[in-house]
Protein backbone atom coordinates (compact mmCIF):
# COMPACT_ATOMS: atom_id res chain seq x y z
CA UNK A 1 0.00 0.00 0.00
CA UNK A 2 1.20 3.52 -0.78
CA UNK A 3 0.23 6.63 1.18
CA UNK A 4 0.93 10.31 0.62
CA UNK A 5 0.53 12.71 3.58
CA UNK A 6 -1.21 16.03 3.21
CA UNK A 7 1.17 18.89 2.43
CA UNK A 8 1.89 20.86 5.61
CA UNK A 9 -0.68 18.62 7.37
CA UNK A 10 -3.58 20.53 5.88
CA UNK A 11 -6.33 20.13 6.92
CA UNK A 12 -4.87 17.58 9.38
CA UNK A 13 -2.37 14.71 9.46
CA UNK A 14 -3.53 11.80 7.32
CA UNK A 15 -4.76 8.81 9.33
CA UNK A 16 -3.66 5.33 8.30
CA UNK A 17 -6.31 2.88 9.48
CA UNK A 18 -5.10 -0.43 10.91
CA UNK A 19 -7.52 -3.35 10.96
CA UNK A 20 -6.97 -6.95 12.04
CA UNK A 21 -9.22 -10.00 12.32
CA UNK A 22 -8.35 -12.53 15.05
CA UNK A 23 -10.17 -15.85 14.83
CA UNK A 24 -11.51 -17.10 18.15
CA UNK A 25 -14.59 -18.75 19.61
CA UNK A 26 -17.40 -16.90 21.28
CA UNK A 27 -16.82 -18.81 24.52
CA UNK A 28 -13.19 -17.69 24.84
CA UNK A 29 -12.14 -14.37 26.40
CA UNK A 30 -11.38 -11.93 23.57
CA UNK A 31 -7.68 -11.65 22.68
CA UNK A 32 -5.63 -8.50 23.25
CA UNK A 33 -4.05 -7.02 20.13
CA UNK A 34 -1.28 -4.45 19.66
CA UNK A 35 0.48 -3.05 16.61
CA UNK A 36 4.16 -2.15 16.78
CA UNK A 37 4.98 0.37 14.04
CA UNK A 38 8.56 0.86 12.82
CA UNK A 39 9.97 3.83 10.92
CA UNK A 40 11.86 3.44 7.62
CA UNK A 41 15.16 3.43 9.54
CA UNK A 42 13.96 0.47 11.66
CA UNK A 43 13.38 2.37 14.89
CA UNK A 44 10.15 1.93 16.82
CA UNK A 45 7.64 4.69 16.13
CA UNK A 46 4.65 3.65 18.22
CA UNK A 47 2.80 0.83 19.91
CA UNK A 48 -0.91 1.09 19.16
CA UNK A 49 -3.50 -0.82 21.14
CA UNK A 50 -6.25 -2.32 19.01
CA UNK A 51 -9.83 -1.42 19.86
CA UNK A 52 -12.18 -4.41 19.54
CA UNK A 53 -15.30 -3.91 17.44
CA UNK A 54 -18.43 -5.25 19.23
CA UNK A 55 -20.51 -7.74 17.25
CA UNK A 56 -23.43 -5.30 17.26
CA UNK A 57 -21.29 -2.80 15.34
CA UNK A 58 -20.27 -5.24 12.60
CA UNK A 59 -22.94 -4.02 10.12
CA UNK A 60 -21.45 -0.53 10.36
CA UNK A 61 -18.06 -1.65 9.05
CA UNK A 62 -19.20 -1.20 5.47
CA UNK A 63 -18.83 -3.59 2.57
CA UNK A 64 -17.02 -3.98 -0.73
CA UNK A 65 -20.04 -2.38 -2.39
CA UNK A 66 -20.11 0.64 -0.05
CA UNK A 67 -18.08 3.40 -1.66
CA UNK A 68 -15.55 4.95 0.68
CA UNK A 69 -15.70 2.19 3.27
CA UNK A 70 -12.56 0.55 4.61
CA UNK A 71 -13.43 -2.81 3.06
CA UNK A 72 -14.08 -1.28 -0.35
CA UNK A 73 -10.73 0.53 -0.16
CA UNK A 74 -8.87 -2.60 0.96
CA UNK A 75 -10.20 -4.61 -1.99
CA UNK A 76 -9.64 -1.74 -4.42
CA UNK A 77 -5.97 -1.43 -3.43
CA UNK A 78 -5.36 -5.17 -3.62
CA UNK A 79 -4.92 -5.72 0.11
CA UNK A 80 -7.90 -8.08 0.30
CA UNK A 81 -9.78 -10.41 -2.00
CA UNK A 82 -13.45 -9.55 -2.21
CA UNK A 83 -14.55 -12.98 -0.96
CA UNK A 84 -12.49 -12.50 2.20
CA UNK A 85 -14.01 -9.11 2.94
CA UNK A 86 -17.73 -9.90 2.97
CA UNK A 87 -20.47 -12.03 1.47
CA UNK A 88 -19.89 -15.33 3.31
CA UNK A 89 -19.74 -16.70 6.88
CA UNK A 90 -15.96 -17.12 6.51
CA UNK A 91 -15.43 -13.48 5.50
CA UNK A 92 -14.33 -10.68 7.81
CA UNK A 93 -17.83 -9.30 8.27
CA UNK A 94 -19.28 -12.81 8.59
CA UNK A 95 -16.89 -13.83 11.37
CA UNK A 96 -17.39 -10.51 13.11
CA UNK A 97 -21.15 -11.01 13.12
CA UNK A 98 -21.20 -14.61 14.39
CA UNK A 99 -18.44 -14.15 16.98
CA UNK A 100 -15.96 -16.57 15.38
CA UNK A 101 -13.60 -13.66 14.78
CA UNK A 102 -12.78 -10.42 16.54
CA UNK A 103 -12.06 -7.27 14.54
CA UNK A 104 -9.62 -4.75 16.01
CA UNK A 105 -9.08 -1.21 14.81
CA UNK A 106 -6.35 1.34 15.32
CA UNK A 107 -5.02 4.40 13.53
CA UNK A 108 -1.66 6.00 12.88
CA UNK A 109 -1.44 9.76 12.15
CA UNK A 110 0.96 10.42 9.29
CA UNK A 111 2.43 13.92 9.22
CA UNK A 112 4.30 15.64 6.43
CA UNK A 113 7.13 15.82 8.96
CA UNK A 114 7.24 12.02 9.23
CA UNK A 115 10.18 10.37 7.50
CA UNK A 116 9.10 9.04 4.11
CA UNK A 117 9.81 5.46 3.09
CA UNK A 118 8.62 1.99 4.08
CA UNK A 119 6.86 1.65 7.43
CA UNK A 120 6.64 -1.85 8.85
CA UNK A 121 4.08 -2.91 11.42
CA UNK A 122 3.56 -6.10 13.39
CA UNK A 123 0.21 -7.08 14.87
CA UNK A 124 0.52 -9.33 17.93
CA UNK A 125 -2.63 -10.98 19.32
CA UNK A 126 -2.42 -12.68 22.71
CA UNK A 127 -4.97 -14.79 24.58
CA UNK A 128 -3.57 -16.50 27.65
CA UNK A 129 -0.42 -18.36 26.61
CA UNK A 130 -1.37 -18.30 22.92
CA UNK A 131 0.15 -15.65 20.64
CA UNK A 132 -0.10 -14.92 16.93
CA UNK A 133 1.89 -12.40 14.89
CA UNK A 134 1.18 -10.85 11.50
CA UNK A 135 3.56 -8.44 9.73
CA UNK A 136 2.82 -6.03 6.90
CA UNK A 137 4.05 -2.68 5.60
CA UNK A 138 3.08 0.43 3.69
CA UNK A 139 5.07 3.04 1.78
CA UNK A 140 4.90 6.67 2.81
CA UNK A 141 5.63 8.29 -0.56
CA UNK A 142 8.24 11.04 -0.63
CA UNK A 143 7.13 14.32 -2.19
CA UNK A 144 8.47 17.85 -2.47
CA UNK A 145 6.40 21.01 -2.43
CA UNK A 146 7.31 24.64 -1.86
CA UNK A 147 4.90 27.28 -0.61
CA UNK A 148 5.44 31.05 -0.64
CA UNK A 149 3.95 33.88 1.38
CA UNK A 150 4.19 36.48 -1.40
CA UNK A 151 2.36 37.01 -4.68
CA UNK A 152 4.79 39.45 -6.29
CA UNK A 153 8.24 40.99 -5.95
CA UNK A 154 7.96 44.75 -5.62
CA UNK A 155 11.17 46.10 -7.15
CA UNK A 156 10.01 49.71 -7.29
CA UNK A 157 11.66 52.03 -9.80
CA UNK A 158 14.83 50.52 -11.23
CA UNK A 159 17.63 52.87 -12.29
CA UNK A 160 20.56 52.08 -14.62
CA UNK A 161 24.03 51.07 -13.44
CA UNK A 162 23.02 49.83 -10.01
CA UNK A 163 21.88 46.76 -8.12
CA UNK A 164 18.30 46.63 -6.86
CA UNK A 165 17.30 44.07 -4.27
CA UNK A 166 14.39 42.86 -2.16
CA UNK A 167 15.17 41.21 1.18
CA UNK A 168 13.21 38.29 2.55
CA UNK A 169 12.64 37.24 6.15
CA UNK A 170 11.72 34.20 8.23
CA UNK A 171 8.22 35.37 9.15
CA UNK A 172 5.37 33.50 7.46
CA UNK A 173 2.82 36.16 6.41
CA UNK A 174 0.79 35.00 3.39
CA UNK A 175 -0.59 35.84 0.92
CA UNK A 176 1.17 39.05 -0.12
CA UNK A 177 4.13 39.71 2.15
CA UNK A 178 6.62 42.27 0.86
CA UNK A 179 9.53 40.24 2.29
CA UNK A 180 9.70 36.85 0.57
CA UNK A 181 9.60 33.65 2.62
CA UNK A 182 9.43 30.09 1.31
CA UNK A 183 8.35 26.95 3.16
CA UNK A 184 8.96 23.28 2.51
CA UNK A 185 5.46 21.78 2.65
CA UNK A 186 6.69 18.35 1.55
CA UNK A 187 7.80 15.40 3.65
CA UNK A 188 11.41 15.15 2.51
CA UNK A 189 14.32 17.65 2.60
CA UNK A 190 14.09 19.98 -0.39
CA UNK A 191 16.62 22.05 -2.26
CA UNK A 192 15.36 25.27 -3.83
CA UNK A 193 15.85 26.14 -7.49
CA UNK A 194 15.09 29.62 -8.84
CA UNK A 195 14.57 30.80 -12.42
CA UNK A 196 14.30 34.47 -13.41
CA UNK A 197 12.71 35.35 -16.72
CA UNK A 198 13.88 38.43 -18.61
CA UNK A 199 12.43 41.64 -17.21
CA UNK A 200 11.16 44.33 -19.57
CA UNK A 201 10.58 48.03 -19.08
CA UNK A 202 6.82 48.56 -18.85
CA UNK A 203 7.04 52.35 -19.36
CA UNK A 204 5.60 53.13 -22.82
CA UNK A 205 7.74 56.25 -22.98
CA UNK A 206 11.06 54.45 -22.53
CA UNK A 207 13.82 55.45 -24.95
CA UNK A 208 14.21 52.60 -27.47
CA UNK A 209 17.86 53.36 -28.18
CA UNK A 210 19.08 52.07 -24.80
CA UNK A 211 18.62 48.81 -22.92
CA UNK A 212 15.04 48.14 -21.86
CA UNK A 213 15.52 44.59 -20.67
CA UNK A 214 17.23 43.10 -17.62
CA UNK A 215 18.94 39.72 -17.88
CA UNK A 216 21.28 39.34 -14.89
CA UNK A 217 20.04 38.49 -11.41
CA UNK A 218 21.13 37.01 -8.09
CA UNK A 219 19.35 35.08 -5.35
CA UNK A 220 20.21 34.27 -1.75
CA UNK A 221 18.77 31.73 0.67
CA UNK A 222 18.93 31.93 4.45
CA UNK A 223 17.71 29.70 7.28
CA UNK A 224 17.22 30.17 10.99
CA UNK A 225 20.47 28.38 11.85
CA UNK A 226 22.43 29.28 8.72
CA UNK A 227 23.70 32.60 7.30
CA UNK A 228 22.41 33.75 3.93
CA UNK A 229 24.22 32.27 0.90
CA UNK A 230 24.06 33.84 -2.57
CA UNK A 231 24.62 32.32 -6.00
CA UNK A 232 26.28 35.13 -7.94
CA UNK A 233 25.26 36.20 -11.42
CA UNK A 234 22.25 34.27 -12.74
CA UNK A 235 21.30 34.66 -16.40
CA UNK A 236 17.64 34.97 -17.33
CA UNK A 237 16.04 31.61 -18.06
CA UNK A 238 18.75 29.66 -16.20
CA UNK A 239 17.96 27.72 -13.04
CA UNK A 240 20.24 28.28 -10.06
CA UNK A 241 20.15 26.75 -6.59
CA UNK A 242 21.18 29.13 -3.81
CA UNK A 243 22.85 27.29 -0.96
CA UNK A 244 23.23 23.95 -2.77
CA UNK A 245 25.18 22.59 0.19
CA UNK A 246 23.41 19.88 2.19
CA UNK A 247 23.04 22.20 5.16
CA UNK A 248 20.87 24.55 3.09
CA UNK A 249 18.20 22.04 2.16
CA UNK A 250 14.91 22.95 3.82
CA UNK A 251 13.64 20.31 6.22
CA UNK A 252 9.91 19.43 6.11
CA UNK A 253 8.00 22.40 7.50
CA UNK A 254 11.09 24.63 7.60
CA UNK A 255 11.09 28.27 6.49
CA UNK A 256 13.69 29.87 4.25
CA UNK A 257 14.45 33.53 3.66
CA UNK A 258 14.69 34.46 -0.02
CA UNK A 259 16.62 37.57 -1.10
CA UNK A 260 16.48 38.53 -4.79
CA UNK A 261 18.54 41.05 -6.73
CA UNK A 262 18.63 42.44 -10.26
CA UNK A 263 21.71 44.00 -11.86
CA UNK A 264 21.13 46.81 -14.36
CA UNK A 265 23.39 47.83 -17.26
CA UNK A 266 25.24 51.14 -17.36
CA UNK A 267 23.04 52.40 -20.17
CA UNK A 268 19.35 51.86 -19.65
CA UNK A 269 16.03 53.48 -18.93
CA UNK A 270 14.89 54.21 -15.45
CA UNK A 271 11.44 52.80 -14.82
CA UNK A 272 9.34 49.91 -13.65
CA UNK A 273 10.27 46.54 -15.07
CA UNK A 274 8.12 43.43 -15.15
CA UNK A 275 8.97 39.76 -15.45
CA UNK A 276 8.43 36.38 -13.87
CA UNK A 277 10.12 34.38 -11.15
CA UNK A 278 9.76 30.60 -10.80
CA UNK A 279 10.74 28.41 -7.84
CA UNK A 280 11.50 24.70 -8.23
CA UNK A 281 11.63 22.09 -5.45
CA UNK A 282 14.32 19.40 -5.66
CA UNK A 283 14.47 16.40 -3.38
CA UNK A 284 17.69 16.63 -1.37
CA UNK A 285 19.27 13.23 -0.77
CA UNK A 286 21.38 14.71 2.02
CA UNK A 287 20.37 17.39 4.49
CA UNK A 288 21.72 19.13 7.53
CA UNK A 289 21.19 18.11 11.15
CA UNK A 290 17.61 18.05 12.35
CA UNK A 291 15.94 16.84 9.15
N, C-alpha and C positions, 0 to 999 in steps of 0.2 A: 504494500500500500504506500502511496505517496501523498504527502501533505505539504501544503504551503501556508505559512502563517500569514496573518493580516499585516500589511505594512504599518509599522509604528503602532501595532496593536490596536488599530482602529477598526471597528468600534470597541473591540475587546480582544484579549488573547483568544486564539482558536482553541476549542476544546476537542481533544481526541477521546472518543468514547471507547471504553474497554468493556467488553462483554465476555462472559465465560459460562458454559453449561457444565455442571458437575452432576454426573449420574449417581443417584442414590435411591433408596427406598423410602416410602413415606413413613415407615415405622422407625427409621434411624434419625438420630439428632442431625440437623443440617450441618454440613461441613463449614469450616471457616476458610475463606479464600483471600489471598493477598497477591498483588502484583508488585514485583520489583522491577523498576524501570532504570535502564542504564543509558548514559549519554554516548555519543559517538566515540569518545575517547575511552570508553569502558568503565568510567566511574559511575557510582550509584547516584541517580538523580532523586528518586523518591520511592517510598514504599506506600502503596495505595491499598487500603482495605476495601474489599468488595462488598457492596450492599446487596443483600439477597432480595430478589423480587418475589413478593407473596403470590401464591397461586391465583388469588382473586384478581391480581393486576396483570396476569398473562395476556388477556385479550387486548390490553392497551399497548402491547409491545409493537404492534403494527404487523405487517405482512409483506411478502414480496410484491404484492399488488398495490400496496399503499405507498404512493409516491412520497418520498422524503423520509420514510421510516428507516430505522437502523437496518432492518432485515433487507429492505429493498436496496439500500446502499451497499450492504455487504455482498449481496448476490451480483449487483451491477459492477462492482470492482473486482470480482473474481475471488473474494475471500471465502465464499460459501457457495455450495451447490443449492439450487432452488429446492430440491427435495429434502435437504437437511434443514432448511429454514422453517418451512411450514407445510401444511397439507397432509400430514400423516401422524399417527401416534408416536412414531420414532423421531419426528422432527423436533427442533428446539421448542417451538410453541406447543407441540403435542406433549412433550415430556414436562414442560413447565405446568401445563394444565392438569395433568393426571398425577403429579407429584413424583414421578420417576426420575426427574431431573430438577436441579436447582439452578436458576439463572442469577448471576451476580453481575453487578454493574459498577463501573468506576469511571473517572474522567481525569485527563491530564491536560492542564492548560499549556498551550504552546505559544510562547512569546516570540516576537521578532528578535529579541535579544538572546534567545536560546541558540546554542550551537547547532548549525545545520549538519546533516549527515544521517547515518543509520542509527536509530534508537532501538534497542533490544529490550524486550520485557518478558519476564517469566511469571506465570501464574502458578501459585502453589496452593492446592486445596488439601486441607487436613481434617480428618475426622477420627478422633482417638489416635491409635497408633498408625493408621493408614494415611498415606500421603500420595499425591499425584502432582506431577509438574508438566506444564505445557509452555513451550517457548515460541515466540514469534517476534516480528520486527516491523517497523515502518520507516520510511525515508522522509526526513524533514528536508524538503528541497531548498537548496541555496538560491537566493535571489538578491539582486542589487537594485536599489532605487534611491534616487536623490530627490529631496524636496527643498524648496527655496522659500524664503519669506519676503521676496520682492517680486514685483511685476515689471520693473523697468530699471535701467541704470540712468540716473539723471546726471549727465555730464555738464550741463550748463552751456555757457558760451565757450567755444574752443578757439583759442588764438594760435597763430602760426609760431613755429620755432619754440615750442615749449612742451612740457609733459603735463597732461591733465589726468588726475586720478580720483577714484571714489573708494573710500575706505569702508571695509566691512566691520562687523563686530560679532560677538558670541551671544547676542541676545535674540531670542526667537520671537519675532514680532510680525507675523503675516497679517494681511497679504501684500502690503505695499511699503515695506520698510525702506528707508533711504540708505541704510547701511547693510549691504548684502550678507546674509548668513545662509549656509547650506546645511542640510541634515541627512545623515544616512538613515533612511527608513527601511532598509533591507535587513537581512539576518546574517550577513557575512561582511567582513571588513571590505571597504570599498575605496578604491583610488578614484580621484576626480580628474576628468579630462575637460578641457575648455577649448572652444572654437569660437573665434571672432570672425564675423563676416565683415567685408569692406564697409566702411562708413562713408556716407555721402552728405555733402552740404545740402541742407534742405531749404536754404535761403534762395528764393527765385532771383534775387538781385546779385548773386555772387558773380565775381569777375571770372569769365571763362578762361582767361589766359593763364591763370595760375592754378595750383593744385586744389581740387575740390573733393578729393577722396583721401581717406586715411586707411593705411594698410599695415601699420606696425603697432603692436600692442604688448602688454605685459600683464601677468596675473600672479597673485601671491595667495598662498593658503596658510592659515594659522589655526592652531588648536589651543585648548586650554592649557595643556602641559608642554606645548612646543612653540618656539618662536616662529614668526612668519617667514616663509621661504618663497622666493620669487623665481620665475623661469628665466627671465631675460627677454630679448626680442622675440615676439611671436608674429609670424606673418599671417595675414588674413586668410582664412580658409584652412589653416593648418592646426591640427589638434596638439595641444601641449598639456602636460600633467604637472602642475605645480606640486612640489614636495613629493616626488616619486619614491623617495625612500620609504622603507617599510613603516617607520615611525609616524609617517604622515598619512597613512591610510585611516579613514574614519571608521571607528568601531560602530556596530549597530546602535542606533540611537544617538550617536555623537554629533555635536555641532562643529562646524568649521567656519572660520572667518574668511571671506573672499574679498581681496583687494584687486581692483582692476585699473589699468592705466592705458592711455593712448598717447602715442608719440606723434607730434605734428611736424611736417616739413618746414624748412626755413621760409619758403615762399608758399603762401596759401591764404585762403580767405578766412577771416574771422566769422564765426557764425555757429549755428546749431547743426550738428551732424547726427544722422540717424543710421542705424544698422541693427544687426542681430547678434545675440550671444547665445551659444548653446553649451550646455553642460552634459557630460557623458559619465556614467558610472561604470567602473571596471572592477571586477572581483579581484581583490588583493590576496594572493596566496599566502603572503606573510604580512604580519601586522605588528605594531608595537605592543608593549605590555598592557594588559588590561582588556584586550579584545577576546 
